[in-house]
Amino acid sequence: MISNDMLKELEIGAVIQSRVPKKKYDYVSYANRNGSKDQIFSLKDLGSMIEWLFVGINFVGKKKFIKCIEKDPIFCIEFRGAIGANFCEKELSNIVRHWFARTFAYPRSIKAEDINQLLGVEVNQSNKRYTFNGTDYSPQSFVKSRTAYKGDRVKHLAYSYNSNELPTTSATDIVFLDKSYWLASKTVAVESDCAYFGLGEVTADGCVNMGHSLYKSTGEILGGTNAAHIRSVIYIEPERYSLIKLNSGAYGLVES
């Protein structure tokens, strides 16, 4: 097991290496240009090792977990369309599990809440709402081939902030990489004449943007290059693993 003394030795940003499972979960990607599901999925050769950055200890009840974020996002995926807006969180986390098929380590895709917690940022949500008219669609109603109900309202859930508003810490350096990556957090951006639905992203130029639009209330499948990498979060049960100090200064994660 990973001792409390070893946990105290870990600093934010410490590199932890783990072996990639030889047998990976299968993942099926879709690229149907009909608005139902629209993904472009590419994968670079990962090799046999993956690196994680330690970001803290988390407790779920009395249970302790080591929380890490993937150091270098390895996928690039483009989401567009109604199902992309509806099921992006599930899709992203399915891809993450594809690469960490281990027991007692729980991976998922990174969310806006992870970024806020890591940087100590509190976001005041807007009270803006958009009221659907008779010709509007929500992503769900579009998939079901009908308009949304006239008079239904959707709440504004999108927000953004940039690096000028954030503290300069080692955690900030972890968040802003040289690659844009998705946040598995569904959002709605409310305008005066429409609503945009989608998921957020962290951009390479130093912004956390929760207004990335995949779909519009007019039923439009938004174009452009909505492509970013995928970044993982993992919770590791310390009693099930050991950490070995490597010559490189990193730590090796080994199943006990």
C-alpha positions in Angstrom: 0.0 0.0 0.0 1.0 3.6 -0.3 2.0 4.8 3.2 0.9 8.1 4.7 4.6 9.2 4.7 4.8 8.6 1.0 1.6 10.6 0.5 3.0 13.5 2.5 6.1 13.4 0.2 3.9 14.0 -2.9 3.8 17.6 -4.1 1.2 19.0 -6.5 2.4 18.2 -10.0 4.5 15.1 -9.0 4.6 12.7 -12.0 3.2 9.2 -11.4 3.8 6.6 -14.2 1.6 3.6 -14.7 1.6 0.8 -17.2 -1.1 0.8 -19.9 -3.2 -2.4 -19.7 -2.3 -5.0 -22.4 -6.0 -5.7 -22.9 -7.9 -2.4 -23.4 -11.6 -1.9 -23.5 -13.0 -1.5 -27.0 -14.4 1.9 -28.0 -16.5 2.5 -31.1 -16.4 6.0 -32.5 -19.2 7.4 -34.7 -19.0 10.0 -37.5 -22.5 10.3 -38.9 -23.0 13.6 -40.6 -26.7 13.7 -39.9 -26.8 15.5 -36.6 -27.6 12.5 -34.5 -24.1 11.7 -33.6 -21.0 13.4 -35.0 -17.6 12.6 -33.9 -14.1 12.5 -35.5 -11.8 10.4 -33.4 -8.1 10.0 -33.8 -5.5 8.2 -31.6 -1.8 8.5 -31.4 0.5 5.6 -30.4 0.4 5.6 -26.6 3.2 3.1 -26.0 3.3 1.1 -22.7 3.4 3.9 -20.2 1.2 6.8 -19.3 2.0 9.7 -17.0 -0.2 11.4 -14.4 0.1 14.6 -12.4 -0.7 14.4 -8.7 -3.3 17.1 -7.8 -4.3 16.1 -4.3 -6.0 13.7 -1.9 -9.8 13.3 -2.0 -12.1 11.7 0.5 -15.4 10.0 -0.4 -16.9 9.4 3.0 -14.1 7.9 5.0 -12.4 6.4 1.9 -9.2 8.1 0.7 -8.2 8.5 -2.9 -5.1 9.8 -4.7 -6.4 12.2 -7.4 -4.4 12.6 -10.6 -4.8 14.3 -13.9 -3.4 13.0 -17.1 -0.2 14.8 -18.0 -0.4 14.8 -21.7 -3.8 14.4 -23.4 -3.5 11.7 -26.0 -6.7 11.9 -28.1 -8.1 14.4 -30.4 -11.8 14.3 -31.0 -14.4 16.5 -32.7 -17.9 16.6 -31.3 -20.8 18.1 -33.3 -24.5 17.5 -33.2 -27.4 16.9 -30.9 -26.3 13.6 -29.3 -22.8 15.0 -28.9 -24.4 17.8 -26.8 -26.6 15.3 -24.9 -24.1 12.5 -24.1 -20.7 14.2 -24.3 -19.8 13.4 -20.6 -20.6 9.7 -21.1 -18.7 9.5 -24.4 -15.6 11.2 -23.0 -15.5 9.0 -19.9 -15.9 5.9 -22.0 -12.8 6.9 -24.0 -10.9 7.5 -20.8 -11.7 4.1 -19.5 -10.5 2.6 -22.7 -7.0 3.4 -21.5 -7.0 2.5 -17.8 -8.7 -0.8 -17.4 -7.6 -1.5 -13.8 -9.2 -2.5 -10.6 -9.3 0.0 -7.7 -8.5 3.0 -9.9 -11.4 4.9 -11.2 -10.9 7.1 -14.3 -13.2 9.5 -16.0 -13.0 12.6 -18.2 -12.1 15.9 -16.6 -14.9 18.3 -15.8 -15.2 22.1 -15.2 -15.7 21.3 -11.5 -12.2 19.7 -11.4 -10.7 22.8 -12.9 -12.5 25.1 -10.5 -11.5 23.0 -7.5 -7.9 22.8 -8.6 -7.6 26.6 -9.1 -9.8 27.7 -6.2 -12.2 29.5 -8.5 -15.8 30.1 -7.6 -18.2 30.9 -10.5 -21.4 32.8 -10.1 -23.9 31.4 -12.5 -26.2 33.6 -14.5 -29.9 33.7 -13.9 -30.6 34.2 -17.6 -33.2 31.9 -19.3 -34.3 31.3 -22.8 -37.9 30.5 -23.7 -38.4 28.1 -26.6 -40.7 29.3 -29.4 -42.8 27.1 -31.7 -40.0 26.3 -34.1 -37.1 25.7 -31.6 -35.3 22.5 -30.8 -33.5 21.2 -27.8 -30.8 18.6 -28.6 -33.1 15.9 -27.1 -36.2 17.0 -29.0 -34.1 17.1 -32.2 -33.0 13.5 -31.7 -36.7 12.5 -31.2 -37.6 14.3 -34.5 -39.9 16.9 -32.9 -39.7 20.5 -31.8 -39.3 21.5 -28.2 -42.5 22.5 -26.4 -43.2 26.2 -26.9 -42.8 28.1 -23.7 -40.4 25.7 -22.1 -37.4 27.5 -20.6 -33.7 26.5 -20.4 -31.3 28.1 -17.9 -27.9 29.6 -18.8 -25.2 27.3 -17.6 -22.2 28.5 -19.6 -19.4 30.6 -18.3 -15.7 31.4 -19.1 -12.7 32.9 -17.5 -9.2 33.5 -18.8 -5.6 33.2 -17.4 -5.5 36.9 -16.4 -8.1 36.2 -13.8 -6.4 33.2 -12.2 -3.7 32.9 -9.7 -0.2 31.8 -10.9 0.4 28.5 -9.1 1.8 25.1 -10.0 -1.9 24.0 -10.4 -2.4 26.7 -13.0 0.5 25.4 -15.0 -1.1 21.9 -14.9 -4.4 23.2 -16.3 -3.0 25.2 -19.2 -1.1 22.9 -21.6 -0.1 23.5 -25.1 -3.1 21.5 -26.3 -6.8 22.3 -26.1 -8.9 19.7 -24.3 -12.5 19.0 -23.7 -14.3 19.4 -20.3 -17.0 16.8 -19.9 -19.5 19.4 -18.6 -22.7 20.0 -20.5 -23.5 23.7 -20.9 -26.2 26.0 -22.3 -25.4 29.5 -23.5 -28.5 31.7 -23.5 -28.8 34.6 -26.0 -31.7 36.9 -26.6 -32.9 35.0 -29.7 -31.5 31.5 -29.3 -29.7 29.1 -27.0 -26.5 27.2 -27.7 -25.8 23.7 -26.3 -22.5 21.9 -25.9 -19.5 21.2 -23.7 -16.6 23.3 -22.5 -12.9 23.2 -23.2 -9.6 24.5 -22.0 -7.8 26.3 -24.8 -4.1 26.3 -25.5 -4.1 30.2 -25.4 -5.1 30.2 -21.7 -8.9 30.2 -21.4 -11.4 28.0 -19.7 -14.5 28.4 -21.9 -17.8 26.9 -21.0 -19.6 28.3 -24.0 -18.4 25.9 -26.7 -21.3 25.4 -29.0 -22.2 22.1 -30.6 -25.8 22.7 -31.3 -28.2 25.7 -31.7 -31.9 26.0 -30.7 -32.8 26.5 -34.4 -31.8 22.9 -35.0 -28.5 23.9 -36.6 -25.6 21.5 -36.3 -22.7 24.0 -35.7 -19.8 23.8 -38.1 -16.2 24.8 -37.6 -13.4 22.7 -36.1 -14.8 21.8 -32.7 -11.8 19.6 -32.0 -9.8 19.2 -28.8 -7.9 16.5 -26.9 -9.3 14.5 -24.1 -7.9 14.6 -20.6 -8.4 12.1 -17.8 -8.9 12.3 -14.1 -8.2 9.2 -12.0 -8.9 8.3 -8.4 -6.5 5.7 -7.0 -7.1 3.6 -3.9 -3.8 3.9 -2.0 -4.2 0.7 -0.1 -4.3 -1.2 -3.4 -1.1 0.2 -4.9 2.5 1.0 -4.2 4.7 3.9 -5.3 8.3 3.4 -6.3 10.7 6.3 -6.7 12.3 6.2 -10.1 15.7 7.5 -11.2 14.0 10.2 -13.2 12.4 11.7 -10.1 9.0 10.4 -11.0 7.1 7.7 -9.2 6.1 4.4 -10.6 2.6 3.1 -9.7 2.5 -0.7 -9.0 -0.4 -2.8 -8.1 0.2 -4.4 -4.6 
